């Protein structure tokens, strides 16, 4: 028996319904699973409240916006059908209904039983993206609720800056939702009326147009009222205008564009009123006239009039017209970047530096950075990665108290590269789970063969100083890494131990418990790995570690902050490893402030983030309690952002001024150190960040950390600094520094050089190095022998009232992977020298060695010196003995002992030369 066609169609319909329902269930399960895993993860970190607050606000606002848009659209669409049934019926001349129906086919389609479903579907399609948009703006709503005043008003509208950062952003969100809803409703309703209309309606039978016309007029009136509000909001946008000589409202913006916005606000309100009045007086020509005036005003006032004002009034007398607005730009840009708090001091450069001055600034000399991160990273990789599955992702720089001395060091954590582990599921997910230990070396010491002196090295970690690593395992870091499962039946690989491997189990409780089979099913689905479900190695108490990349981790927890590009590792005084990341609050809506990196024109380093490299525990600390933006965020998440005082003291001693923010401030300060509007307008004193030669390339100097004693200060401190040169010139004009220690943290100082004196800039120093015949010949000789010469970063070091320039030189042989630090170039005044060590270079310039007291417990050399009775063989043996002692002192970083022994070698060689000259 052949089934009837109708039955086949019904079966096909059921089939598609079942498929659709199955897909819906699958999508719902997928979304719910991801939500559930996120909940478990936030809960494992102790941030369940953060998750709930974010989720409830996001979903709540999204649903509210969706429902508003959906109900508004659906009601308006439904009204069309309801009233068309009553209003549009075929009649004859005496008003009686005609039995036949000459309405077009579209009308019958829209009047089917599925009409309401069609309306609902159309409203759903329009409302869904609006709901999603609203959901993403939940933090804007919450910041508005918790807004904080900046206590600074803009000069045009006399409103607090907080109005633009908080209030105006919410208003703009509301406008961006209302206007599309109203326009969509007007278009959709108009189309439905058109499609459902009879021939007479299409022919504009006024009797049949009453209800549709009224409906559309009301919607269009609402559109124009909303547009009026939009013009009002847009008028505040002149404060971010880029049409004038500076960013922010200029003369034309204030006297022409602002006028245009005011007129357009009134015009659109008038149009809305005329539209509503037209329901009664039926004057369509009034509507058309008002619309024509509006279009004309947009063209004339919005474009033509400002152009005329700019051309005829501003350009012939630009500075006088723009002067008050230039002053506004200077004032508000300096405030937005904290440049108004920069302390400026004159720096009179002299060239009278003495050996005693070097002794008085011993901490500065002993912490001059000779190692660049690029060659040091290559060296670390060659001598300290130990195994192919370990990787040094980056080189960090920090300061520590080491053996009682304040030392600057470079360090790198030894992370696990999953790409280089044996590629089986057990190895990648259960066994090879973490990196191990770190390498650390002082910035200024060089061992034999031009290698760094390692304070911390090897696996397990070995230390030659009083720093110890008690918890060397690194489960969370900068490497791109996927999930791992710990505390399984498979012991984890801990570290290589000769021909065997040490094993371990994870001892923290910060992961997500695997639990039941149902939970494992969810994990398998979300992570896309069925083996999580079927593996016999996984126990209920096993833990899942996800979001192990620290940047991804902090962004997942607090996406409303922006993060520094350079996290750095810290060895705490408890022997544990922690990551520190600087987080920023930013805005694009600070009036008159010059933007950076696109549109952002306000920045504060408001938060310091600490991540335990072993457990992944993540803590957020408020570093700038005066920032209004972070003060608006803190109440949203109670107890989430902690006071900086809650940070453990050992970690707090390692916070530093962030390089990303400092570079932004330095670039801004290069222009906005000029506070006189006339000088600013002419750019008479614009500064630049200078360039240098790195390797064989010319690059912009990057800010660098250094331990030094600032002028007028009585102790060395950790600072971040950068020099400046005048625009189009290469001489140095000043330098900016940010302080990082103790109560001085965050303070900015700029030291201005006299404009009447020539102070060599970095590229001028590079040129002098190139022009030095001895240095040039030596570098050419190395190149001819097949060695690659790499010139490191030029470090500008202010000492007392002088400037010292230091540049390391590395050699890399053709057959070697390791760059070796072979020479140090020092430039002071007219002196340019290149020696094997910094000590020797300074000695050659200043004529003697620095006297460095031996560390406590180290006895001075008491070996007898040469006598007149010594033979040449005796002298040679003594020279060899002193040379060996000098090399031992060099390895341990004892520059004083090194210098003393080398000096004794030199005296003995003089004796040998004298004797051989006498024929002995």
PyMOL commands that set and color helices and strands:
alter all, ss='L'
color gray80, all
select helices_A, chain A and resi 5-44+48-87+105-110+115-136+138-145+161-196+199-202+206-240+251-281+284-336+339-341+355-360+362-365+373-384+418-420+425-431+448-450+517-527+531-534+550-557+628-634+644-646+649-652+659-672+677-682+742-744+762-771+773-784+838-846+872-892+895-917
alter helices_A, ss='H'
color red, helices_A
select strands_A, chain A and resi 343-347+390-392+396-402+405-416+435-436+438-446+452-457+462-463+473-474+484-486+492-497+500-504+512-513+543-545+562-563+568-571+577-587+602-612+618-622+641-643+687-688+691-694+697-700+704-708+717-726+732-739+748-753+788-799+802-812+820-828+831-835
alter strands_A, ss='S'
color yellow, strands_A
deselect
rebuild
show_as cartoon
